[in-house]
Amino acid sequence: MSTKDWIEKDFYKVLGVDKNASADDIKKAFRKIARENHPDQNPDNAAAEKRFKEASEANSVLSDPKKRKEYDEARKLFGGGGGGFRFPRGGSGSGGSNPMDDLFRNAQGGGGNFGDLFGDLFNRGGRTTGATGRGPRRGTDIEGEVSLTFEESVEGKTVPIQLTSTDACPSCHGTGARAGTMPRVCPTCEGSGMQTSSSGGVFAVTEPCRDCRGRGLIVDDPCPECNGSGRAKSTRTMQVRIPAGVNDGQKIRVKGKGGPGENGGAAGDLYVLVHVASHPLFGRSGDNLTVTVPITFPEAALGAEITVPTLKGPAVRIKIPAGTPSGRTFRARGKGVPRKDGTRADLLVTVEVVVPQKLDPAAQESLREYAAAAGEPDPRKNLTR
């Protein structure tokens, strides 16, 4: 925040108190505003968050007798609080530059003492009064698990999932303070949640405040339910739609259904790990379903038309050409997994020739006659030299 902005802000007006208000009046006014506009009690409310930050900024100055005195003197001399002048708005020079901004810039860059005059007032200990307060924080991601049958994984299903996450503590409503009390603005970072430190070199390091751990608030009397964290575990049941065609071990992301955010931050995501049970007949190959169907030797040799079951719907007829070898795969179109475009993949039917385990004498004699009549060449002659 610039020097001009700092001086022109009316902190008394922000807190709604008179310029001669006592320290107790200022404290009461700030607590009332903080209680009504605290971000933890007003999630996703930008106006309340802005009001809370403005009040915290005003209180950090007016609650400190030394800062308040310097603030009053500065406003009397340069601001709108007395007989002094106000900084002009808009500019008269080319490009609309503000002549007062030029005055401060030239004074600081050309050996003037404006920087020394206001340095102690606006930049104490490497901190800038009015620094940005706690920003929004995204909620945590949550993981859940669900078990589906093979049929449910193919067609999709809406399932209830019980989730455990951290929400605002119901006892303190997220403030972290015991009921009837309120947290106070951290005096170290003045509510910003951040600290700027310098090792004496050119660079400064900004990091979360060590006293309030980046929260911007300090709880003197912690809530016994959440131990001052403002968060508590909660269990809820959510209906989650598992899309058609999900695979075993796949994770489904449900955006925005994880842990709630803080200070207006977005909620985290829910990741659902899916377990799919095996099927005694059908399998998967990508979006295609697979099934193995036995056929007899005569059907493979002479050809046939067989009935093949489907996972959903009536069975289909598959024509087996004469001379079909064992292991050949046929395709039943549109009988597989539903696709995103509304179509369905296919059912891949693999035939397996079944060899009889026992033959009666008549069947054995018929096969001998067949072998003699067919006169087929030795299928293994190329295996030896």
C-alpha positions as CSV (number, residue, x, y, z in Angstrom):
1,M,0.0,0.0,0.0
2,S,1.3,3.4,-0.9
3,T,1.9,6.3,1.5
4,K,-0.9,8.2,-0.1
5,D,-3.4,5.4,0.3
6,W,-2.4,4.8,3.9
7,I,-2.9,8.5,4.9
8,E,-6.2,8.9,3.0
9,K,-7.9,5.9,4.7
10,D,-10.2,6.8,7.5
11,F,-9.7,4.1,10.0
12,Y,-12.1,5.7,12.5
13,K,-14.8,5.5,9.9
14,V,-14.0,1.9,9.1
15,L,-14.6,0.9,12.7
16,G,-17.5,3.3,13.1
17,V,-16.1,5.2,16.0
18,D,-15.3,8.8,16.8
19,K,-11.8,10.2,16.5
20,N,-11.8,10.7,20.3
21,A,-12.9,7.1,20.9
22,S,-11.3,5.3,23.8
23,A,-9.2,2.2,23.5
24,D,-12.1,0.1,24.9
25,D,-14.5,1.6,22.3
26,I,-12.1,0.7,19.5
27,K,-11.7,-2.8,20.8
28,K,-15.4,-3.3,21.1
29,A,-16.1,-2.0,17.6
30,F,-13.5,-4.2,16.1
31,R,-14.7,-7.3,17.9
32,K,-18.2,-6.7,16.7
33,I,-17.1,-6.3,13.1
34,A,-14.8,-9.3,13.3
35,R,-17.5,-11.5,14.8
36,E,-20.0,-10.6,12.0
37,N,-17.6,-10.8,9.1
38,H,-15.0,-13.5,10.0
39,P,-14.1,-15.5,6.8
40,D,-14.6,-18.8,8.6
41,Q,-18.2,-17.9,9.4
42,N,-18.8,-16.3,5.9
43,P,-17.3,-18.8,3.4
44,D,-17.4,-17.6,-0.2
45,N,-18.5,-14.1,0.9
46,A,-16.0,-11.7,-0.7
47,A,-17.7,-8.6,0.8
48,A,-17.5,-10.0,4.4
49,E,-13.9,-11.0,3.8
50,K,-13.0,-7.5,2.6
51,R,-14.8,-5.9,5.5
52,F,-12.9,-8.1,8.0
53,K,-9.6,-7.2,6.4
54,E,-10.3,-3.5,6.5
55,A,-11.4,-3.7,10.1
56,S,-8.2,-5.7,11.0
57,E,-6.1,-3.1,9.3
58,A,-7.8,-0.2,11.1
59,N,-7.6,-2.0,14.5
60,S,-3.9,-2.8,14.1
61,V,-3.2,1.0,13.9
62,L,-5.8,2.5,16.3
63,S,-5.2,-0.1,19.0
64,D,-1.6,0.8,19.2
65,P,-1.2,4.2,21.0
66,K,2.1,5.1,19.3
67,K,0.8,4.1,15.8
68,R,-2.4,5.9,16.4
69,K,-0.6,9.1,17.4
70,E,1.5,9.0,14.3
71,Y,-1.5,8.2,12.2
72,D,-3.5,11.2,13.6
73,E,-0.5,13.6,13.1
74,A,0.0,12.4,9.5
75,R,-3.6,12.8,8.6
76,K,-3.7,16.2,10.2
77,L,-0.7,17.3,8.2
78,F,-1.3,15.6,4.8
79,G,-4.7,13.9,4.8
80,G,-8.3,14.8,5.1
81,G,-8.5,14.8,8.9
82,G,-7.5,18.5,9.5
83,G,-6.6,21.7,7.9
84,G,-4.0,20.1,5.6
85,F,-4.4,19.2,2.0
86,R,-5.6,16.0,0.4
87,F,-3.6,14.2,-2.3
88,P,-5.0,15.1,-5.7
89,R,-6.9,12.5,-7.7
90,G,-6.1,12.2,-11.3
91,G,-3.2,14.1,-13.0
92,S,-2.6,17.2,-14.9
93,G,0.5,16.0,-16.6
94,S,0.9,13.8,-19.7
95,G,-0.4,10.3,-19.2
96,G,-2.5,11.3,-16.2
97,S,0.3,11.0,-13.7
98,N,-0.4,12.2,-10.1
99,P,1.9,15.2,-9.2
100,M,2.0,14.1,-5.6
101,D,3.2,10.6,-6.7
102,D,5.9,12.4,-8.6
103,L,6.8,14.5,-5.5
104,F,7.2,11.4,-3.3
105,R,9.1,9.6,-6.1
106,N,11.5,12.4,-6.7
107,A,12.0,13.1,-3.1
108,Q,13.0,9.5,-2.4
109,G,15.1,9.1,-5.5
110,G,16.8,12.5,-5.4
111,G,18.1,12.7,-1.9
112,G,14.9,14.0,-0.2
113,N,13.8,12.9,3.2
114,F,10.2,11.9,2.6
115,G,11.3,8.2,2.7
116,D,12.9,8.8,6.1
117,L,9.9,10.8,7.3
118,F,7.4,8.0,6.6
119,G,9.7,4.9,6.7
120,D,9.1,4.2,10.4
121,L,5.4,4.9,10.1
122,F,4.6,2.6,7.2
123,N,7.3,-0.1,7.1
124,R,8.1,-1.2,10.6
125,G,10.3,-4.2,10.9
126,G,10.0,-5.1,7.2
127,R,6.2,-5.3,7.4
128,T,3.8,-3.1,5.4
129,T,0.7,-1.9,7.2
130,G,-2.3,-3.1,5.3
131,A,-0.5,-6.1,3.7
132,T,-2.7,-8.5,2.0
133,G,-4.6,-10.7,4.5
134,R,-5.0,-14.4,4.4
135,G,-5.8,-15.5,0.9
136,P,-8.2,-18.2,-0.1
137,R,-7.0,-21.8,0.5
138,R,-8.1,-24.7,-1.6
139,G,-9.7,-27.6,0.3
140,T,-8.1,-31.0,0.6
141,D,-8.7,-33.8,-1.8
142,I,-10.6,-36.8,-0.4
143,E,-10.3,-40.5,-1.5
144,G,-13.0,-43.1,-1.4
145,E,-13.5,-46.6,-2.6
146,V,-16.4,-48.5,-4.2
147,S,-16.9,-52.1,-5.3
148,L,-19.0,-52.9,-8.4
149,T,-20.1,-56.1,-10.1
150,F,-18.9,-56.6,-13.6
151,E,-22.3,-55.7,-15.1
152,E,-22.4,-52.5,-13.0
153,S,-19.0,-51.5,-14.3
154,V,-20.1,-51.9,-17.9
155,E,-23.4,-50.1,-17.6
156,G,-22.4,-47.5,-14.9
157,K,-24.2,-47.0,-11.6
158,T,-24.9,-44.3,-9.0
159,V,-23.5,-45.5,-5.7
160,P,-23.6,-44.1,-2.1
161,I,-20.1,-43.3,-0.7
162,Q,-19.5,-42.5,2.9
163,L,-16.8,-39.8,3.3
164,T,-14.8,-38.5,6.2
165,S,-13.5,-35.0,5.9
166,T,-12.7,-31.9,8.0
167,D,-15.3,-29.1,8.2
168,A,-15.8,-26.1,10.3
169,C,-16.1,-27.1,14.0
170,P,-19.7,-27.0,15.0
171,S,-18.9,-25.7,18.5
172,C,-16.8,-22.7,17.6
173,H,-18.1,-22.3,14.0
174,G,-14.6,-22.4,12.6
175,T,-13.1,-19.6,14.7
176,G,-11.0,-22.0,16.9
177,A,-12.0,-20.0,20.0
178,R,-14.1,-21.2,22.9
179,A,-17.8,-20.4,22.6
180,G,-18.3,-16.8,23.7
181,T,-14.8,-15.6,22.8
182,M,-13.2,-14.5,19.6
183,P,-9.6,-14.9,18.3
184,R,-7.5,-11.7,18.1
185,V,-5.5,-10.4,15.2
186,C,-1.9,-11.6,15.3
187,P,0.2,-8.7,16.5
188,T,3.3,-10.0,14.7
189,C,1.9,-10.1,11.2
190,E,-1.0,-7.7,11.9
191,G,-3.5,-10.2,10.5
192,S,-1.8,-10.8,7.2
193,G,-0.6,-14.3,8.1
194,M,2.8,-13.5,6.5
195,Q,6.1,-12.2,7.7
196,T,8.9,-10.5,5.7
197,S,12.4,-11.0,6.9
198,S,15.7,-9.8,5.6
199,S,19.2,-11.0,6.3
200,G,20.7,-7.5,5.7
201,G,21.2,-8.1,2.0
202,V,19.2,-7.0,-1.1
203,F,16.6,-9.7,-0.9
204,A,13.7,-10.2,1.6
205,V,11.9,-13.4,2.2
206,T,8.2,-13.6,2.8
207,E,7.0,-16.6,4.7
208,P,4.0,-17.7,6.9
209,C,4.0,-16.0,10.3
210,R,5.6,-18.2,12.9
211,D,3.3,-17.0,15.7
212,C,0.0,-17.6,14.1
213,R,1.2,-20.2,11.5
214,G,-0.1,-18.2,8.6
215,R,-3.7,-17.9,9.9
216,G,-3.5,-14.2,10.8
217,L,-5.3,-14.8,14.1
218,I,-4.3,-16.0,17.5
219,V,-6.6,-18.0,19.8
220,D,-6.1,-17.3,23.5
221,D,-8.8,-19.6,24.7
222,P,-9.0,-22.6,22.3
223,C,-12.2,-24.4,21.6
224,P,-12.1,-27.7,23.6
225,E,-13.7,-29.6,20.7
226,C,-11.2,-28.8,18.0
227,N,-8.3,-27.7,20.2
228,G,-8.2,-24.3,18.5
229,S,-7.9,-25.6,14.9
230,G,-11.4,-24.5,13.9
231,R,-11.8,-27.8,12.1
232,A,-13.5,-31.0,13.0
233,K,-14.0,-34.4,11.4
234,S,-17.4,-35.0,9.8
235,T,-18.9,-38.0,8.1
236,R,-21.3,-37.6,5.1
237,T,-22.8,-39.8,2.5
238,M,-22.6,-38.7,-1.1
239,Q,-24.2,-40.2,-4.2
240,V,-21.6,-40.6,-6.9
241,R,-22.2,-41.5,-10.5
242,I,-19.7,-44.1,-11.7
243,P,-19.6,-43.8,-15.5
244,A,-20.2,-46.8,-17.9
245,G,-17.1,-48.7,-18.9
246,V,-15.0,-48.1,-15.8
247,N,-12.1,-50.5,-15.3
248,D,-10.9,-52.3,-12.2
249,G,-8.4,-50.0,-10.3
250,Q,-9.5,-46.9,-12.1
251,K,-9.8,-43.6,-10.2
252,I,-12.8,-41.4,-10.9
253,R,-12.4,-37.7,-10.1
254,V,-15.4,-35.8,-8.9
255,K,-14.5,-32.1,-9.0
256,G,-15.3,-29.9,-6.1
257,K,-16.6,-32.6,-3.8
258,G,-13.6,-32.9,-1.5
259,G,-12.8,-30.9,1.6
260,P,-14.2,-27.4,1.9
261,G,-11.9,-24.5,1.1
262,E,-10.9,-21.8,3.6
263,N,-11.4,-18.0,3.2
264,G,-13.4,-18.4,0.0
265,G,-11.1,-21.0,-1.5
266,A,-12.4,-23.7,-3.8
267,A,-13.3,-27.1,-2.5
268,G,-11.0,-30.0,-3.1
269,D,-11.8,-32.9,-5.3
270,L,-13.1,-36.4,-4.6
271,Y,-11.2,-39.4,-6.0
272,V,-13.1,-42.7,-6.1
273,L,-11.0,-45.9,-6.5
274,V,-13.2,-48.5,-8.3
275,H,-12.9,-52.2,-7.6
276,V,-14.6,-54.4,-10.2
277,A,-15.4,-58.1,-9.5
278,S,-14.6,-60.6,-12.2
279,H,-17.4,-62.3,-14.3
280,P,-17.6,-66.1,-14.7
281,L,-18.2,-65.8,-18.4
282,F,-17.3,-62.4,-19.8
283,G,-14.0,-60.4,-19.8
284,R,-12.8,-57.0,-21.1
285,S,-10.5,-56.0,-23.9
286,G,-10.6,-52.2,-23.9
287,D,-14.2,-51.2,-24.6
288,N,-14.9,-54.7,-26.1
289,L,-16.3,-57.5,-24.2
290,T,-14.9,-61.0,-24.6
291,V,-16.3,-64.4,-24.3
292,T,-15.0,-67.9,-25.1
293,V,-17.5,-70.4,-26.6
294,P,-16.9,-74.1,-27.0
295,I,-17.7,-75.9,-30.3
296,T,-17.5,-79.5,-31.3
297,F,-15.1,-80.9,-33.9
298,P,-17.9,-81.6,-36.4
299,E,-19.1,-78.0,-36.0
300,A,-15.6,-76.7,-36.6
301,A,-15.0,-79.0,-39.6
302,L,-18.4,-78.8,-41.3
303,G,-19.5,-75.3,-40.2
304,A,-22.5,-74.4,-38.0
305,E,-24.5,-71.5,-36.6
306,I,-24.3,-71.2,-32.8
307,T,-26.0,-69.2,-30.2
308,V,-23.8,-66.9,-28.1
309,P,-25.0,-65.1,-24.9
310,T,-24.5,-61.4,-24.3
311,L,-24.0,-59.5,-21.1
312,K,-27.1,-57.5,-21.5
313,G,-30.0,-58.3,-23.8
314,P,-30.9,-61.3,-26.0
315,A,-28.4,-63.9,-27.3
316,V,-26.9,-63.5,-30.8
317,R,-26.3,-66.0,-33.6
318,I,-22.8,-66.5,-34.9
319,K,-22.1,-68.3,-38.1
320,I,-19.1,-70.7,-37.9
321,P,-17.6,-71.3,-41.4
322,A,-16.5,-74.9,-42.3
323,G,-12.9,-75.6,-41.4
324,T,-12.7,-73.1,-38.5
325,P,-9.7,-73.6,-36.3
326,S,-9.8,-73.6,-32.5
327,G,-9.0,-70.1,-31.1
328,R,-10.6,-68.1,-34.0
329,T,-12.4,-64.9,-32.9
330,F,-15.6,-63.6,-34.3
331,R,-17.2,-60.2,-33.7
332,A,-20.7,-59.4,-32.6
333,R,-21.0,-55.6,-33.3
334,G,-22.7,-53.3,-30.8
335,K,-22.7,-55.8,-27.9
336,G,-19.8,-54.4,-25.9
337,V,-19.2,-51.5,-23.5
338,P,-21.1,-48.2,-24.0
339,R,-18.9,-45.4,-25.4
340,K,-19.0,-41.7,-24.5
341,D,-20.4,-40.9,-28.0
342,G,-23.5,-43.1,-27.3
343,T,-22.4,-46.0,-29.4
344,R,-21.3,-49.5,-28.1
345,A,-18.2,-51.4,-28.6
346,D,-18.3,-55.1,-29.8
347,L,-18.4,-58.5,-28.3
348,L,-15.4,-60.6,-29.3
349,V,-16.4,-64.3,-29.5
350,T,-13.5,-66.8,-29.4
351,V,-14.4,-70.4,-30.3
352,E,-12.6,-73.3,-28.7
353,V,-12.8,-76.8,-30.2
354,V,-13.7,-79.4,-27.6
355,V,-12.1,-82.8,-27.9
356,P,-14.2,-85.6,-26.4
357,Q,-12.7,-87.3,-23.5
358,K,-14.2,-90.7,-24.1
359,L,-15.4,-92.4,-27.3
360,D,-17.4,-95.6,-27.6
361,P,-16.2,-98.3,-30.0
362,A,-18.5,-97.2,-32.8
363,A,-17.3,-93.6,-32.6
364,Q,-13.7,-94.7,-32.6
365,E,-14.2,-96.8,-35.7
366,S,-15.9,-93.9,-37.4
367,L,-13.0,-91.7,-36.8
368,R,-10.5,-94.3,-38.1
369,E,-12.6,-94.5,-41.3
370,Y,-12.7,-90.7,-41.5
371,A,-8.9,-90.4,-41.1
372,A,-8.4,-93.0,-43.9
373,A,-10.8,-91.3,-46.2
374,A,-9.5,-87.8,-45.6
375,G,-5.9,-88.7,-46.2
376,E,-4.7,-85.5,-44.6
377,P,-1.0,-84.9,-44.7
378,D,1.1,-85.0,-41.6
379,P,0.7,-81.6,-39.9
380,R,4.0,-82.0,-38.1
381,K,6.2,-82.9,-41.0
382,N,7.8,-79.5,-41.0
383,L,8.9,-79.8,-37.4
384,T,11.6,-82.4,-38.2
385,R,14.3,-82.3,-40.8
